[in-house]
Amino acid sequence: MKQESQEDHMELREAIGRRRSTRFLRPYKPVEREKIQRMLEAARLASFWGNVQALKAIVIERASASPEVIAALPVGTAIGGFQFRSAPVVIVWCIDYQAIINQGDRLHELAEVGALGVDKEKTHAYLDSTLIPFFKAASERIGGAGITEVDCGQGIAQATLVAYEQGLGTCLLAALNDRKMRKALKLPDNFKIVALQTVGYPAEDPATGGQRPRLPFEERFYLNGYGQSFPRNPKVVEELKQQKMLQDPAPSPDRRAELQWLGKAYGLSDVFGDEIPAIIKDLAQAGEESK
Ligand SMILES: Cc1cc2nc3c(=O)[nH]c(=O)nc-3n(C[C@H](O)[C@H](O)[C@H](O)COP(=O)(O)O)c2cc1C
């Protein structure tokens, strides 16, 4: 049996350290389907409440998608509609609410494989008499707690790390108006788009000028109650730097020049977000059409 080695940890930690929101992707370089498949396989293995597996995805591959699907990609987001126009792949991550309705079947599957309960037969009976009716009655509360979105986040995060581990870049983008996409992708009513993710080979230095700012560790994590910061051991910090999980913070000295160069190559103005008028027009049009 393979022993747990330092290297195994390094790979995961380095992938975490290398992940960035990569906004500049090479539009001319398609992504191998195998690499996308590995991302999806990683998402599939993520843990879900009650094993409902509500995270579903539609992969839009620029090279093979219909013109109608490409035209349905959003005109913009709060920062950077150009990302949709240049990404060779966009993953449309969705929640399938029907999966929650089917939860009882998933629980029985867990019982069947010994992942739920000690005695299989008694567990099946208990599921039918008590647990499944309880979940049904509490479904609104459970949904309201955002737990399904947590599951989706876990799946997307795993896929994202596998993307970086394979040398790809990605950026998650919120879709402000999904009307056109729903129609073009023929999404069923029980699907909700949670986020779009651009995927491709980075056109910028994969380090994107360094790790993006984070609030101090001590301001985010506590021990045994709010207020008492979880102690941050400097030795662990040093170890994680060695393992490339903690990397140089942004910006690198050449980031400004790189951005100017990228801005010219992508035909961007000096600020992100100049597609806001187009977004407002798009949303207004959606409002008119829904009247
Ligand atoms: C759910 C979600 C939605 C996001 N939406 C956008 C977006 O619409 N446009 C964008 O440029 N970045 C978007 N981002 C990326 C964040 O801006 C980015 O994660 C943050 O600035 C930190 O940078 P980093 O991911 O490189 O560490 C989104 C990230 C998440 C997790």
The ligand as an SDF file (V2000), in Angstrom:
LIG
                    3D

 31 33  0  0  0  0  0  0  0  0999 V2000
  -18.9400   32.7220   -6.1840 C   0  0  0  0  0  0  0  0  0  0  0  0
  -17.9140   33.6550   -6.7970 C   0  0  0  0  0  0  0  0  0  0  0  0
  -18.3080   34.6070   -7.7230 C   0  0  0  0  0  0  0  0  0  0  0  0
  -17.3720   35.4510   -8.3170 C   0  0  0  0  0  0  0  0  0  0  0  0
  -17.7780   36.3430   -9.2640 N   0  0  0  0  0  0  0  0  0  0  0  0
  -16.8330   37.0450   -9.9740 C   0  0  0  0  0  0  0  0  0  0  0  0
  -17.2190   37.8850  -11.0700 C   0  0  0  0  0  0  0  0  0  0  0  0
  -18.4120   38.0280  -11.3800 O   0  0  0  0  0  0  0  0  0  0  0  0
  -16.2470   38.5100  -11.7700 N   0  0  0  0  0  0  0  0  0  0  0  0
  -14.9130   38.3610  -11.4700 C   0  0  0  0  0  0  0  0  0  0  0  0
  -14.0780   38.9330  -12.1850 O   0  0  0  0  0  0  0  0  0  0  0  0
  -14.5160   37.5920  -10.3980 N   0  0  0  0  0  0  0  0  0  0  0  0
  -15.4430   36.9300   -9.6690 C   0  0  0  0  0  0  0  0  0  0  0  0
  -15.0420   36.1050   -8.6220 N   0  0  0  0  0  0  0  0  0  0  0  0
  -13.6100   35.9960   -8.2720 C   0  0  0  0  0  0  0  0  0  0  0  0
  -13.2730   36.8080   -7.0240 C   0  0  0  0  0  0  0  0  0  0  0  0
  -13.2930   38.1740   -7.3270 O   0  0  0  0  0  0  0  0  0  0  0  0
  -11.8870   36.3550   -6.5260 C   0  0  0  0  0  0  0  0  0  0  0  0
  -12.0200   35.0490   -6.0320 O   0  0  0  0  0  0  0  0  0  0  0  0
  -11.3090   37.2520   -5.4350 C   0  0  0  0  0  0  0  0  0  0  0  0
  -11.0290   38.5220   -5.9550 O   0  0  0  0  0  0  0  0  0  0  0  0
  -10.0250   36.6630   -4.8210 C   0  0  0  0  0  0  0  0  0  0  0  0
   -9.0450   36.4190   -5.8130 O   0  0  0  0  0  0  0  0  0  0  0  0
   -8.4400   34.9630   -6.0630 P   0  0  0  0  0  0  0  0  0  0  0  0
   -9.5770   34.0520   -6.4500 O   0  0  0  0  0  0  0  0  0  0  0  0
   -7.4420   35.1150   -7.1900 O   0  0  0  0  0  0  0  0  0  0  0  0
   -7.7980   34.5190   -4.7960 O   0  0  0  0  0  0  0  0  0  0  0  0
  -15.9890   35.3240   -7.9760 C   0  0  0  0  0  0  0  0  0  0  0  0
  -15.6040   34.3710   -7.0140 C   0  0  0  0  0  0  0  0  0  0  0  0
  -16.5430   33.5490   -6.4330 C   0  0  0  0  0  0  0  0  0  0  0  0
  -16.0760   32.5210   -5.4120 C   0  0  0  0  0  0  0  0  0  0  0  0
  1  2  1  0
  2  3  1  0
  2 30  2  0
  3  4  2  0
  4  5  1  0
  4 28  1  0
  5  6  2  0
  6  7  1  0
  6 13  1  0
  7  8  2  0
  7  9  1  0
  9 10  1  0
 10 11  2  0
 10 12  1  0
 12 13  2  0
 13 14  1  0
 14 15  1  0
 14 28  1  0
 15 16  1  0
 16 17  1  0
 16 18  1  0
 18 19  1  0
 18 20  1  0
 20 21  1  0
 20 22  1  0
 22 23  1  0
 23 24  1  0
 24 25  2  0
 24 26  1  0
 24 27  1  0
 28 29  2  0
 29 30  1  0
 30 31  1  0
M  END
$$$$
